[in-house]
Structure formats: C-alpha cells, structure tokens
Amino acid sequence: MFYYLYLTIATIAYIVAIPFLIIFSFKTKYKESIPARFFLKNNKPLAPDGVHFHVCSLGEARAIKAISNELDNSKLRFTATTNTGFNVIKEYSKEARYLPFEIFLPFWTKRQKALVVFEAELWYMLFTVNKKKGAKTFLINARISENSYKSYLRFKWLYKQIFKNIDAVYAQSFEDAKRLKKLGAKHIKVNGNIKFFNLPTPNKMYDKNYDLVVCAASTHEGEEELILNAFLELKEIEDAQLIVVPRHPERFEKVAKLLEKIALKKDLSFSRYTQNRDFKTDIVLIDMMGELVNAYAISDIVILGGAFANIGGHNAAEAAQFGCKIISGVNYFNQKDIFKSIDGIEVVEDFELTQTLLDYKELKHCKIDTKAKVDELLEDIKSVL
C-alpha cells in the first residue's frame, strides 16, 4: 500500500513540476540531465543481469571506480543524478545513464543482480523496484552528518520503508552506523570512507614557477573574493601564485571576470588554463574539469572551498596525499569523518584566513591517518555474480 501511495504522490508532484522542469532544462547546467531524467530523452534502460552502481556527483563517481575496477567490466552498469557525475561514469562503460525520476523506474528498470548505491542517495523507488525485480541491494559509504541527522529523524517513517529494501549497509564510521540503525537500517558494517581508497593521481606533471603555490580548490560563490583578498596580502611579501578552481563549471566565466579585474587593478598577470595549459602567471583560473589533482601536485598550500560558504566542505584527501598544507573554513559538516582521518588541517573563521595564510610557515603538512577497507564489500557483491 505504501508503494502505491508513494508512487501516486510522486506522480502528482511530477505533473505539477513539469512547467518548471521545462524552464530549467534551458539552463546550461541542466540541459542534458533534466531531459534525460524527467522526460527519458536518449535514456534507454540499462542492460539486465549486471551490477548497477548509482552515484550522485563527481566525487562519488570517481570513488566508485576503486570498486568497479575489481569486477568484470561486462557486468558493470552506472547511473548518476548530476551532469558532473555522468561525465565521469560514461568513461567507465557504455552502460551509463542518468537516473530517471522515481515514477519512471518501475518500467525503466531491468532486473539486475545487484544494486550498489553510494552515500546518501536514498531514493525509495530505486531500492524498492530493484529489490522487487530480484537484485541484492547495497548502500555503501553511507553517512549521516550531525547537522542533517535531525532532518532525517523527522522523516524516519519514510527511511524505515527505504531500509526495508536494502540488504546490506556499509557505513563510513561507527557514529554513522548508530544513526543509520535508528533510521531503520539493518545488516550494517563499518569499513571506513571509500573516498580514501585509490585516490586519483596526476595524469600530467607541471613545472612549478613560483616559490609558493596556493590553490583555492572547489570554491563557491563568495569564496573566491575572500581567498583572493588574503592572497593579495601574501603576494606583497612572497613570490606567490594563486590557482583558482571553482567547484561548478557554470561559474567559470563569472570567476574569470573577477580574477581578471583584480589582476589588472593590482598589476598582476592572469591567465585561464584553457588558453595556455600551464601555470606561469600570478593568478591562474582552471576553467575545465579534471585538472584539480594536477594542481594539487604542485601546490604548497590548499585553501579548500565549500566550508567558508555554508556548503558542508569538500574532500580533503586528494590534497592531503601530496602533503599539502590545508586551510578550511568552519562549515565542513559533510566532511567530518574525512577531516578526522587527516592530520594537520587548519580550520579557521573567515576573518582569520588572511593572518593564517600569512603565517603559513606555522601550518602542518597534512597526512592521511586511516584508509578504507573494501575486501568484504567486494566479496559481498561478487557473491551474487
């Protein structure tokens, strides 16, 4: 009865949202994902009898590679909900799709041997339909942040229904496991954060042209200006370079205008990475995806975005593997387990950033203390193949 009630409500919500979906589909960010997810444009079902991995965004899509690499490629199926995630998974297999909206899943979904869902993609129909069609269902790298836990509890009745259709849960930490259990999860195992396993490595090696390289990584609205102001103070006393890497591609043009304006005003050199493919100016904007890890490899200091804005922070492990000095804002609530596993991250308020950067010699070189284990998870998945 809950299944049909949920499907009815979701269908009504979909019908009401159609005009808004059509409008948003004209935006660059959604021009592929909305037609594919909500109107099934060029989005045929996955081939049956495989292992269906579902992720949300870019970081999760990269992390899942560590597990999928250990399986027969002919059995791999992938879906994502964002365009950045989809652009990664389509490199893994021809069987890569955008995940359709829930009301389409009963007829779009073909029988798979396993469904493996990453982190917090708790879609009721995704698990229920796959379970009904015979798949063994997994939720992996599962986490419930302290900030979002109260919100989850308000919808505990819904999550209990979702977890009824999840066979095994692999949690990032024991604290996550406790929270998941209270929401109705069963058969929970703790194996650490998979984002620490098989971290991406540089695919290009660049020359370092300045004594001190500062990377503003995965930045959001308002963070570039904050970091830029701190860097300008540092630039007065050090032969320093700033590499800026916005989190979202649709912001590249806006950030480019800001950086170019400030560089001109302060008589600094500026370049966009796509113009020269090098790091030879005082300020460089990386305006393409996939280059962040290459920037980390030549960086001395990383100012990690997403935590000065109220976003929840981003994965610090990729930078920590190079021993970079890492500075983060205080709003890293989605990354607490990762931060706990890295020694040396400096967490500061906005107003402390400039002085912290000026005192960079006192910062620690970061080091990853723990790594994830995936052997048991792999055995669990392989058992159904």
C-alpha positions in Angstrom: 0.0 0.0 0.0 2.9 2.4 0.8 4.4 1.7 -2.6 1.3 2.8 -4.5 0.7 5.8 -2.2 4.3 6.9 -2.7 4.0 6.4 -6.5 0.8 8.4 -6.6 2.2 11.4 -4.6 5.4 11.4 -6.7 3.3 11.4 -9.9 1.3 14.3 -8.8 4.4 16.2 -7.8 5.9 15.4 -11.2 2.9 16.8 -13.1 2.9 20.0 -11.1 6.7 20.4 -11.7 6.6 19.9 -15.5 6.4 23.7 -16.4 9.4 24.4 -14.1 11.4 21.5 -15.4 10.9 22.7 -19.0 12.1 26.2 -18.0 15.2 24.8 -16.1 16.1 22.5 -19.0 17.2 25.5 -21.0 19.9 26.3 -18.4 23.4 25.0 -19.4 23.7 23.1 -16.1 20.6 21.1 -16.7 20.2 20.9 -20.5 21.2 17.2 -20.5 20.2 16.0 -17.1 16.6 17.3 -16.9 15.5 15.9 -20.4 17.2 12.6 -19.6 15.9 12.2 -16.0 12.4 13.7 -16.3 11.5 13.0 -19.9 13.7 10.0 -20.7 15.2 11.7 -23.7 18.0 9.5 -25.1 17.8 7.5 -21.9 17.2 3.9 -22.7 17.2 1.2 -19.9 20.4 -0.4 -18.7 21.2 -3.9 -20.0 20.0 -6.5 -17.5 21.8 -9.0 -15.3 24.7 -6.8 -14.1 25.8 -4.8 -11.1 24.1 -1.4 -11.2 26.2 1.3 -9.4 24.4 4.6 -8.7 26.2 7.8 -7.6 25.3 11.4 -7.4 28.1 13.7 -8.3 31.7 13.9 -9.5 33.5 12.9 -6.2 31.3 9.8 -5.7 31.7 8.8 -9.4 35.4 8.9 -9.0 35.4 7.0 -5.7 33.3 4.1 -7.1 36.0 3.3 -9.7 38.0 1.7 -6.9 35.3 -1.0 -6.5 34.2 -1.3 -10.1 37.8 -1.9 -11.3 37.7 -5.2 -9.4 34.7 -6.5 -11.2 34.0 -7.9 -14.7 33.5 -4.8 -16.9 30.9 -6.5 -19.0 28.7 -6.7 -15.9 29.0 -3.0 -14.9 26.1 -0.6 -15.1 26.2 3.0 -13.9 23.7 5.8 -13.2 24.2 9.4 -11.9 21.9 12.3 -11.0 24.2 15.2 -11.9 26.0 16.1 -15.2 29.4 16.1 -13.5 28.8 12.6 -12.2 27.5 11.4 -15.5 30.5 12.8 -17.4 32.7 10.6 -15.2 30.7 7.4 -15.3 30.3 7.5 -19.1 34.1 7.0 -19.3 33.7 3.7 -17.4 31.2 1.9 -19.5 28.7 2.3 -22.4 26.1 1.2 -19.9 26.0 4.6 -18.2 22.8 6.7 -17.9 21.2 9.5 -15.9 18.9 8.0 -13.3 15.3 8.7 -14.3 12.9 10.3 -11.8 11.3 7.8 -9.5 7.9 7.4 -11.3 9.7 6.0 -14.3 11.7 3.4 -12.5 9.1 0.6 -12.3 9.1 0.2 -16.1 12.6 1.6 -16.9 14.5 -0.7 -14.5 15.6 -4.1 -15.8 16.4 -7.0 -13.5 20.0 -6.6 -12.1 22.0 -9.0 -10.0 23.0 -6.2 -7.6 22.2 -2.5 -6.9 25.1 -0.6 -5.3 24.2 2.9 -4.2 26.7 5.4 -2.9 26.4 7.5 0.3 23.1 9.4 0.7 21.2 8.6 -2.5 18.2 7.2 -0.6 15.6 7.0 -3.3 12.6 4.9 -2.2 11.7 3.7 -5.7 15.3 2.9 -6.7 15.7 0.4 -3.9 12.2 -0.9 -3.9 11.9 -1.6 -7.6 15.3 -3.2 -7.9 14.6 -5.4 -4.8 11.2 -6.5 -6.3 13.0 -7.4 -9.5 15.5 -9.7 -7.7 18.6 -7.6 -7.1 20.6 -7.7 -3.9 20.7 -4.1 -2.7 23.6 -2.3 -1.1 24.1 1.1 0.4 27.8 1.9 0.6 30.0 4.6 2.1 26.8 5.5 4.0 26.9 8.6 6.2 24.5 10.8 8.1 26.1 14.1 9.1 25.5 15.5 12.6 23.9 18.6 11.0 21.4 16.6 8.8 20.6 13.9 11.3 17.7 15.8 12.9 16.2 16.3 9.4 16.4 12.6 8.7 14.7 11.8 12.0 11.7 14.0 11.0 11.2 11.6 8.1 12.1 8.4 10.0 8.8 6.8 8.8 10.0 7.2 5.1 13.5 5.9 5.8 12.2 2.9 7.6 10.4 2.0 4.3 13.5 2.6 2.3 15.7 0.5 4.5 13.3 -2.4 4.3 14.6 -2.9 0.8 18.3 -2.6 1.5 20.1 -5.9 2.1 23.4 -4.5 3.4 24.8 -1.2 4.5 28.4 -0.3 4.6 28.9 2.8 6.8 31.9 5.2 6.9 32.1 5.3 10.7 30.6 3.8 13.9 28.8 7.0 14.5 27.2 6.9 11.1 26.2 3.2 11.8 24.4 4.3 15.0 22.4 7.0 13.2 21.6 4.7 10.3 20.4 2.0 12.7 18.0 4.5 14.3 16.6 5.2 10.9 15.8 1.6 10.3 19.0 0.2 8.6 20.0 -3.4 9.2 23.0 -5.6 8.5 25.4 -2.6 8.9 29.1 -3.0 8.6 31.8 -0.2 9.1 34.6 -0.1 6.5 35.7 3.5 6.5 35.4 6.1 3.8 35.9 4.7 0.3 36.9 8.1 -0.9 40.3 7.4 0.8 40.7 4.2 -1.3 42.6 4.5 -4.6 42.8 8.3 -4.6 43.1 9.9 -8.1 46.7 10.6 -9.1 48.1 13.2 -11.5 47.9 12.5 -15.2 50.1 15.4 -16.1 53.2 16.9 -14.4 53.6 20.6 -14.5 56.6 22.8 -13.6 56.4 24.9 -10.5 57.1 28.5 -11.5 56.8 30.3 -8.1 58.3 29.8 -4.7 54.9 29.4 -3.1 51.8 28.0 -4.8 48.4 28.5 -3.2 45.4 26.5 -4.6 41.9 27.7 -4.0 40.1 24.4 -4.5 36.4 23.6 -5.2 35.3 27.2 -4.5 31.8 28.5 -4.3 30.1 31.9 -4.6 31.8 34.5 -2.3 34.8 32.3 -1.5 37.0 33.4 -4.4 36.8 37.0 -3.3 37.6 36.1 0.3 40.6 33.9 -0.7 41.8 36.5 -3.3 41.9 39.2 -0.6 44.0 37.0 1.6 46.3 36.1 -1.3 47.0 39.7 -2.2 48.3 40.3 1.3 50.6 37.3 1.0 51.7 38.4 -2.5 53.2 41.6 -1.0 55.8 39.6 0.9 56.2 36.3 -1.0 56.8 35.2 -4.6 53.4 33.5 -4.6 51.0 32.2 -7.2 47.2 31.6 -6.8 45.5 28.8 -8.7 41.7 29.1 -8.5 39.5 26.0 -9.2 35.7 26.7 -9.0 33.5 23.8 -8.0 30.9 24.2 -10.7 31.8 24.8 -14.4 28.8 27.2 -15.0 30.7 29.7 -12.7 33.9 29.7 -14.8 33.0 32.9 -16.7 31.9 34.9 -13.7 35.0 33.9 -11.7 37.2 34.7 -14.7 35.9 38.3 -14.8 36.5 38.8 -11.1 40.1 37.5 -11.2 40.9 39.4 -14.4 39.6 42.6 -12.9 41.6 42.3 -9.7 44.7 41.2 -11.5 44.6 44.3 -13.7 44.0 46.6 -10.7 46.9 45.1 -8.8 49.2 44.9 -11.8 49.4 41.1 -11.6 49.5 38.6 -14.5 46.4 36.4 -15.1 45.6 33.5 -17.4 42.9 30.9 -18.0 44.2 27.4 -18.0 42.4 26.5 -21.3 44.3 29.3 -23.1 47.8 28.2 -22.3 47.6 24.8 -20.5 50.3 25.9 -18.0 50.8 27.7 -14.6 53.0 30.6 -15.5 51.0 33.7 -14.3 50.4 35.2 -10.8 46.8 34.1 -10.9 45.5 31.1 -12.9 41.9 30.0 -13.3 41.4 26.3 -14.0 38.4 26.5 -16.2 37.9 22.9 -17.1 37.2 19.7 -15.2 39.7 17.0 -14.2 42.7 19.2 -13.5 42.4 19.7 -9.8 44.6 16.8 -8.8 47.3 18.0 -11.2 47.2 21.4 -9.4 47.4 19.8 -6.0 50.6 18.1 -7.1 52.4 21.4 -7.4 50.7 23.3 -4.6 52.2 24.1 -1.2 49.0 25.4 0.4 45.4 24.4 -0.4 42.5 26.6 0.7 39.6 24.2 0.5 36.3 25.6 -0.6 32.8 24.7 0.4 33.5 25.4 4.1 33.7 29.2 4.1 30.4 29.2 2.2 27.8 27.2 4.1 28.1 24.1 1.8 29.5 21.5 4.1 33.0 21.3 2.8 34.7 19.1 0.2 37.0 16.0 0.3 40.4 17.0 1.6 42.0 13.6 0.9 43.1 14.3 -2.6 45.2 17.3 -1.5 46.4 15.5 1.7 48.0 12.7 -0.2 50.6 15.2 -1.5 51.4 16.6 2.0 49.9 20.0 1.2 49.2 22.4 4.0 45.4 22.7 4.0 43.2 25.5 5.3 39.4 25.1 5.6 36.5 27.1 6.8 34.4 26.0 9.7 31.4 24.8 7.7 32.8 21.3 6.9 29.9 19.4 8.4 29.6 17.0 5.5 33.3 16.0 5.7 33.8 15.5 9.4 34.8 11.8 9.1 37.3 12.7 6.4 38.8 15.6 8.4 39.1 13.4 11.4 41.2 11.0 9.4 43.6 13.6 8.2 46.3 15.1 10.5 47.1 18.8 10.1 44.1 20.6 8.6 43.8 24.1 9.8 40.2 25.2 10.4 39.6 29.0 10.6 36.8 31.6 10.6 36.6 33.9 7.5 38.2 36.8 9.4 41.2 34.6 10.3 42.0 33.5 6.8 44.4 36.3 5.9 46.5 36.0 9.0 46.6 32.2 8.8 47.8 32.4 5.2 50.5 35.0 6.2 51.6 32.6 9.0 51.7 29.6 6.5 55.1 28.5 7.8 53.5 27.5 11.1 51.0 25.2 9.4 51.5 21.4 9.3 51.9 19.3 6.2 48.8 17.2 6.1 48.9 13.4 6.4 46.2 10.8 5.9 46.0 8.6 9.1 43.5 5.9 8.0 42.3 4.3 4.8 39.2 2.3 3.9 38.8 -1.4 3.5 36.9 -2.8 0.5 37.6 -6.5 0.5 34.5 -7.6 2.4 32.3 -5.3 0.3 33.8 -6.8 -2.9 33.2 -10.3 -1.7 29.6 -9.4 -0.9 29.0 -8.0 -4.4 30.8 -10.9 -6.1 28.7 -13.4 -4.3 25.7 -12.6 -6.4 27.5 -12.7 -9.8 
